[in-house]
Amino acid sequence: MLLDSIDKVKKFVSIAEKFDEKMDLVCGRNTFNAKSIISVFNMDLARPFTLRIYGNERNTENIMEALREYIVD
């Protein structure tokens, strides 16, 4: 995933907050709370990251669908 602008960060966090599942963003050895705008802004936004979702598979699929515009290969 990639959040390379302030607007993308704001929208990403807004979408993530709509779900009950815990989510973390992992970049290198650092882990950040995906639902905290302050935490996300502490990341190096120029680098892609991994999203970890702690929930059941059906909810994970719904979350990934909602966040699909941020997915990079």
Z-matrix of the N, CA and C atoms (Angstrom, degrees):
N
C 1 1.434
C 2 1.520 1 107.84
N 3 1.341 2 114.65 1 155.79
C 4 1.454 3 119.63 2 -179.09
C 5 1.522 4 109.41 3 -144.02
N 6 1.326 5 115.10 4 129.58
C 7 1.465 6 122.80 5 175.20
C 8 1.520 7 106.80 6 -122.84
N 9 1.315 8 116.83 7 92.06
C 10 1.460 9 119.64 8 -172.22
C 11 1.530 10 114.28 9 -106.71
N 12 1.331 11 117.19 10 21.55
C 13 1.462 12 120.24 11 174.62
C 14 1.531 13 109.33 12 -153.51
N 15 1.307 14 116.06 13 159.71
C 16 1.466 15 121.70 14 179.52
C 17 1.525 16 110.58 15 -61.28
N 18 1.324 17 116.87 16 -42.89
C 19 1.462 18 120.36 17 -179.91
C 20 1.523 19 112.00 18 -62.62
N 21 1.332 20 117.16 19 -39.02
C 22 1.462 21 120.63 20 178.30
C 23 1.525 22 110.96 21 -64.95
N 24 1.321 23 116.73 22 -40.04
C 25 1.468 24 120.50 23 178.35
C 26 1.527 25 109.76 24 -62.34
N 27 1.315 26 116.91 25 -48.12
C 28 1.467 27 120.80 26 -179.13
C 29 1.524 28 111.35 27 -59.37
N 30 1.315 29 117.03 28 -45.27
C 31 1.462 30 120.85 29 -178.61
C 32 1.525 31 111.03 30 -68.40
N 33 1.345 32 117.09 31 -41.92
C 34 1.463 33 121.53 32 178.63
C 35 1.523 34 110.63 33 -57.83
N 36 1.326 35 116.66 34 -50.88
C 37 1.472 36 120.97 35 -178.36
C 38 1.525 37 110.33 36 -63.04
N 39 1.307 38 117.09 37 -40.11
C 40 1.461 39 121.05 38 178.46
C 41 1.527 40 111.32 39 -60.16
N 42 1.318 41 117.03 40 -42.61
C 43 1.466 42 120.95 41 177.77
C 44 1.526 43 110.26 42 -67.83
N 45 1.322 44 117.30 43 -46.21
C 46 1.472 45 121.58 44 -178.20
C 47 1.534 46 111.41 45 -59.54
N 48 1.330 47 117.05 46 -37.40
C 49 1.466 48 121.06 47 -178.90
C 50 1.520 49 113.14 48 -65.11
N 51 1.310 50 118.34 49 -18.84
C 52 1.466 51 121.87 50 -178.66
C 53 1.525 52 112.79 51 -74.84
N 54 1.323 53 116.82 52 -13.60
C 55 1.459 54 121.67 53 -177.35
C 56 1.525 55 110.30 54 -105.48
N 57 1.333 56 116.19 55 148.06
C 58 1.463 57 121.57 56 -179.30
C 59 1.529 58 112.95 57 -78.67
N 60 1.319 59 117.16 58 -23.10
C 61 1.458 60 120.82 59 -175.48
C 62 1.530 61 111.94 60 -65.32
N 63 1.322 62 115.25 61 147.78
C 64 1.461 63 120.77 62 173.02
C 65 1.516 64 107.65 63 -75.71
N 66 1.340 65 116.20 64 138.06
C 67 1.457 66 121.49 65 179.34
C 68 1.518 67 109.25 66 -136.27
N 69 1.326 68 115.21 67 138.12
C 70 1.460 69 121.82 68 175.88
C 71 1.518 70 109.42 69 -124.22
N 72 1.308 71 115.87 70 149.30
C 73 1.458 72 123.06 71 171.15
C 74 1.519 73 106.76 72 -105.96
N 75 1.321 74 116.58 73 130.00
C 76 1.457 75 120.93 74 -177.65
C 77 1.524 76 108.23 75 -118.79
N 78 1.328 77 114.99 76 125.96
C 79 1.463 78 121.92 77 178.61
C 80 1.526 79 106.76 78 -134.09
N 81 1.326 80 116.01 79 106.91
C 82 1.464 81 119.35 80 -175.23
C 83 1.517 82 109.82 81 66.60
N 84 1.329 83 116.21 82 -126.88
C 85 1.466 84 121.22 83 179.46
C 86 1.515 85 112.83 84 -93.50
N 87 1.336 86 116.66 85 1.03
C 88 1.458 87 120.98 86 -175.78
C 89 1.527 88 111.65 87 -100.51
N 90 1.338 89 115.04 88 140.20
C 91 1.457 90 122.15 89 178.59
C 92 1.519 91 108.47 90 -121.67
N 93 1.345 92 115.15 91 135.22
C 94 1.462 93 121.61 92 -176.29
C 95 1.527 94 109.85 93 -129.43
N 96 1.313 95 117.13 94 146.95
C 97 1.459 96 123.03 95 176.80
C 98 1.528 97 108.92 96 -71.33
N 99 1.333 98 117.75 97 117.01
C 100 1.464 99 121.81 98 -176.17
C 101 1.520 100 113.14 99 -69.61
N 102 1.327 101 117.79 100 -14.66
C 103 1.464 102 121.22 101 -178.34
C 104 1.522 103 112.48 102 -99.36
N 105 1.314 104 117.21 103 3.94
C 106 1.463 105 122.18 104 -179.27
C 107 1.522 106 109.89 105 -111.80
N 108 1.311 107 116.41 106 114.20
C 109 1.464 108 119.81 107 -179.07
C 110 1.522 109 110.96 108 -62.53
N 111 1.316 110 117.55 109 -35.46
C 112 1.465 111 120.86 110 178.37
C 113 1.525 112 110.23 111 -65.50
N 114 1.326 113 115.90 112 -42.62
C 115 1.460 114 120.17 113 178.70
C 116 1.524 115 111.14 114 -63.28
N 117 1.328 116 117.02 115 -45.08
C 118 1.466 117 120.67 116 -178.58
C 119 1.527 118 110.65 117 -64.11
N 120 1.321 119 117.82 118 -38.57
C 121 1.463 120 119.70 119 178.86
C 122 1.525 121 112.68 120 -68.50
N 123 1.324 122 118.34 121 -14.29
C 124 1.466 123 121.50 122 175.10
C 125 1.521 124 112.32 123 -80.66
N 126 1.340 125 116.99 124 -7.73
C 127 1.462 126 121.27 125 178.79
C 128 1.524 127 110.22 126 -79.45
N 129 1.319 128 115.53 127 162.00
C 130 1.460 129 121.52 128 169.85
C 131 1.523 130 106.10 129 -82.26
N 132 1.327 131 116.62 130 98.97
C 133 1.463 132 121.22 131 -172.61
C 134 1.524 133 113.39 132 -70.65
N 135 1.303 134 118.15 133 -9.15
C 136 1.463 135 121.03 134 178.35
C 137 1.529 136 111.49 135 -80.88
N 138 1.323 137 116.29 136 -13.58
C 139 1.466 138 120.69 137 -177.50
C 140 1.520 139 110.95 138 -105.75
N 141 1.334 140 117.18 139 144.16
C 142 1.465 141 119.44 140 174.39
C 143 1.527 142 110.19 141 -69.52
N 144 1.320 143 116.19 142 159.90
C 145 1.454 144 121.50 143 -178.23
C 146 1.519 145 109.33 144 -139.67
N 147 1.320 146 114.91 145 170.21
C 148 1.460 147 122.42 146 177.32
C 149 1.517 148 108.46 147 -107.34
N 150 1.324 149 116.55 148 136.36
C 151 1.458 150 122.10 149 175.59
C 152 1.519 151 108.15 150 -98.26
N 153 1.328 152 116.62 151 125.60
C 154 1.463 153 122.27 152 174.64
C 155 1.521 154 107.55 153 -108.03
N 156 1.323 155 115.75 154 127.91
C 157 1.453 156 121.85 155 -179.91
C 158 1.521 157 107.65 156 -117.71
N 159 1.322 158 116.43 157 129.75
C 160 1.460 159 121.88 158 -179.45
C 161 1.527 160 107.94 159 -108.03
N 162 1.341 161 116.02 160 93.57
C 163 1.459 162 121.02 161 -178.17
C 164 1.516 163 109.96 162 -173.65
N 165 1.330 164 115.14 163 -172.40
C 166 1.462 165 117.84 164 -179.50
C 167 1.522 166 110.70 165 -80.26
N 168 1.329 167 116.10 166 164.41
C 169 1.467 168 121.78 167 -172.42
C 170 1.530 169 112.47 168 -62.61
N 171 1.319 170 117.78 169 -40.62
C 172 1.471 171 120.59 170 -179.00
C 173 1.526 172 110.73 171 -62.51
N 174 1.318 173 116.48 172 -44.97
C 175 1.454 174 119.69 173 179.16
C 176 1.525 175 111.16 174 -67.23
N 177 1.312 176 116.84 175 -35.70
C 178 1.463 177 120.64 176 177.57
C 179 1.525 178 110.44 177 -61.67
N 180 1.310 179 117.15 178 -42.30
C 181 1.463 180 120.63 179 177.76
C 182 1.527 181 111.18 180 -62.21
N 183 1.329 182 117.29 181 -40.99
C 184 1.466 183 121.22 182 178.21
C 185 1.531 184 111.28 183 -63.82
N 186 1.312 185 116.28 184 -40.89
C 187 1.467 186 120.73 185 179.10
C 188 1.523 187 110.28 186 -64.78
N 189 1.329 188 116.26 187 -46.34
C 190 1.468 189 119.75 188 -179.35
C 191 1.528 190 111.20 189 -62.77
N 192 1.303 191 117.33 190 -36.80
C 193 1.466 192 120.80 191 177.07
C 194 1.532 193 109.87 192 -64.41
N 195 1.317 194 117.57 193 -43.15
C 196 1.470 195 121.54 194 -179.67
C 197 1.526 196 111.71 195 -65.81
N 198 1.326 197 116.89 196 -29.23
C 199 1.471 198 121.77 197 -175.98
C 200 1.533 199 112.77 198 -104.92
N 201 1.311 200 118.47 199 13.40
C 202 1.470 201 122.07 200 -172.33
C 203 1.524 202 113.74 201 -58.75
N 204 1.322 203 119.13 202 -28.78
C 205 1.477 204 120.20 203 -177.97
C 206 1.538 205 112.54 204 -67.85
N 207 1.321 206 117.45 205 -13.51
C 208 1.473 207 121.22 206 -179.14
C 209 1.522 208 112.63 207 -98.76
N 210 1.323 209 117.44 208 -3.22
C 211 1.464 210 121.58 209 -177.40
C 212 1.526 211 109.51 210 -79.32
N 213 1.322 212 115.59 211 130.69
C 214 1.462 213 122.67 212 174.40
C 215 1.528 214 107.81 213 -124.84
N 216 1.310 215 115.82 214 154.34
C 217 1.474 216 120.27 215 179.51
C 218 1.510 217 111.73 216 -83.75
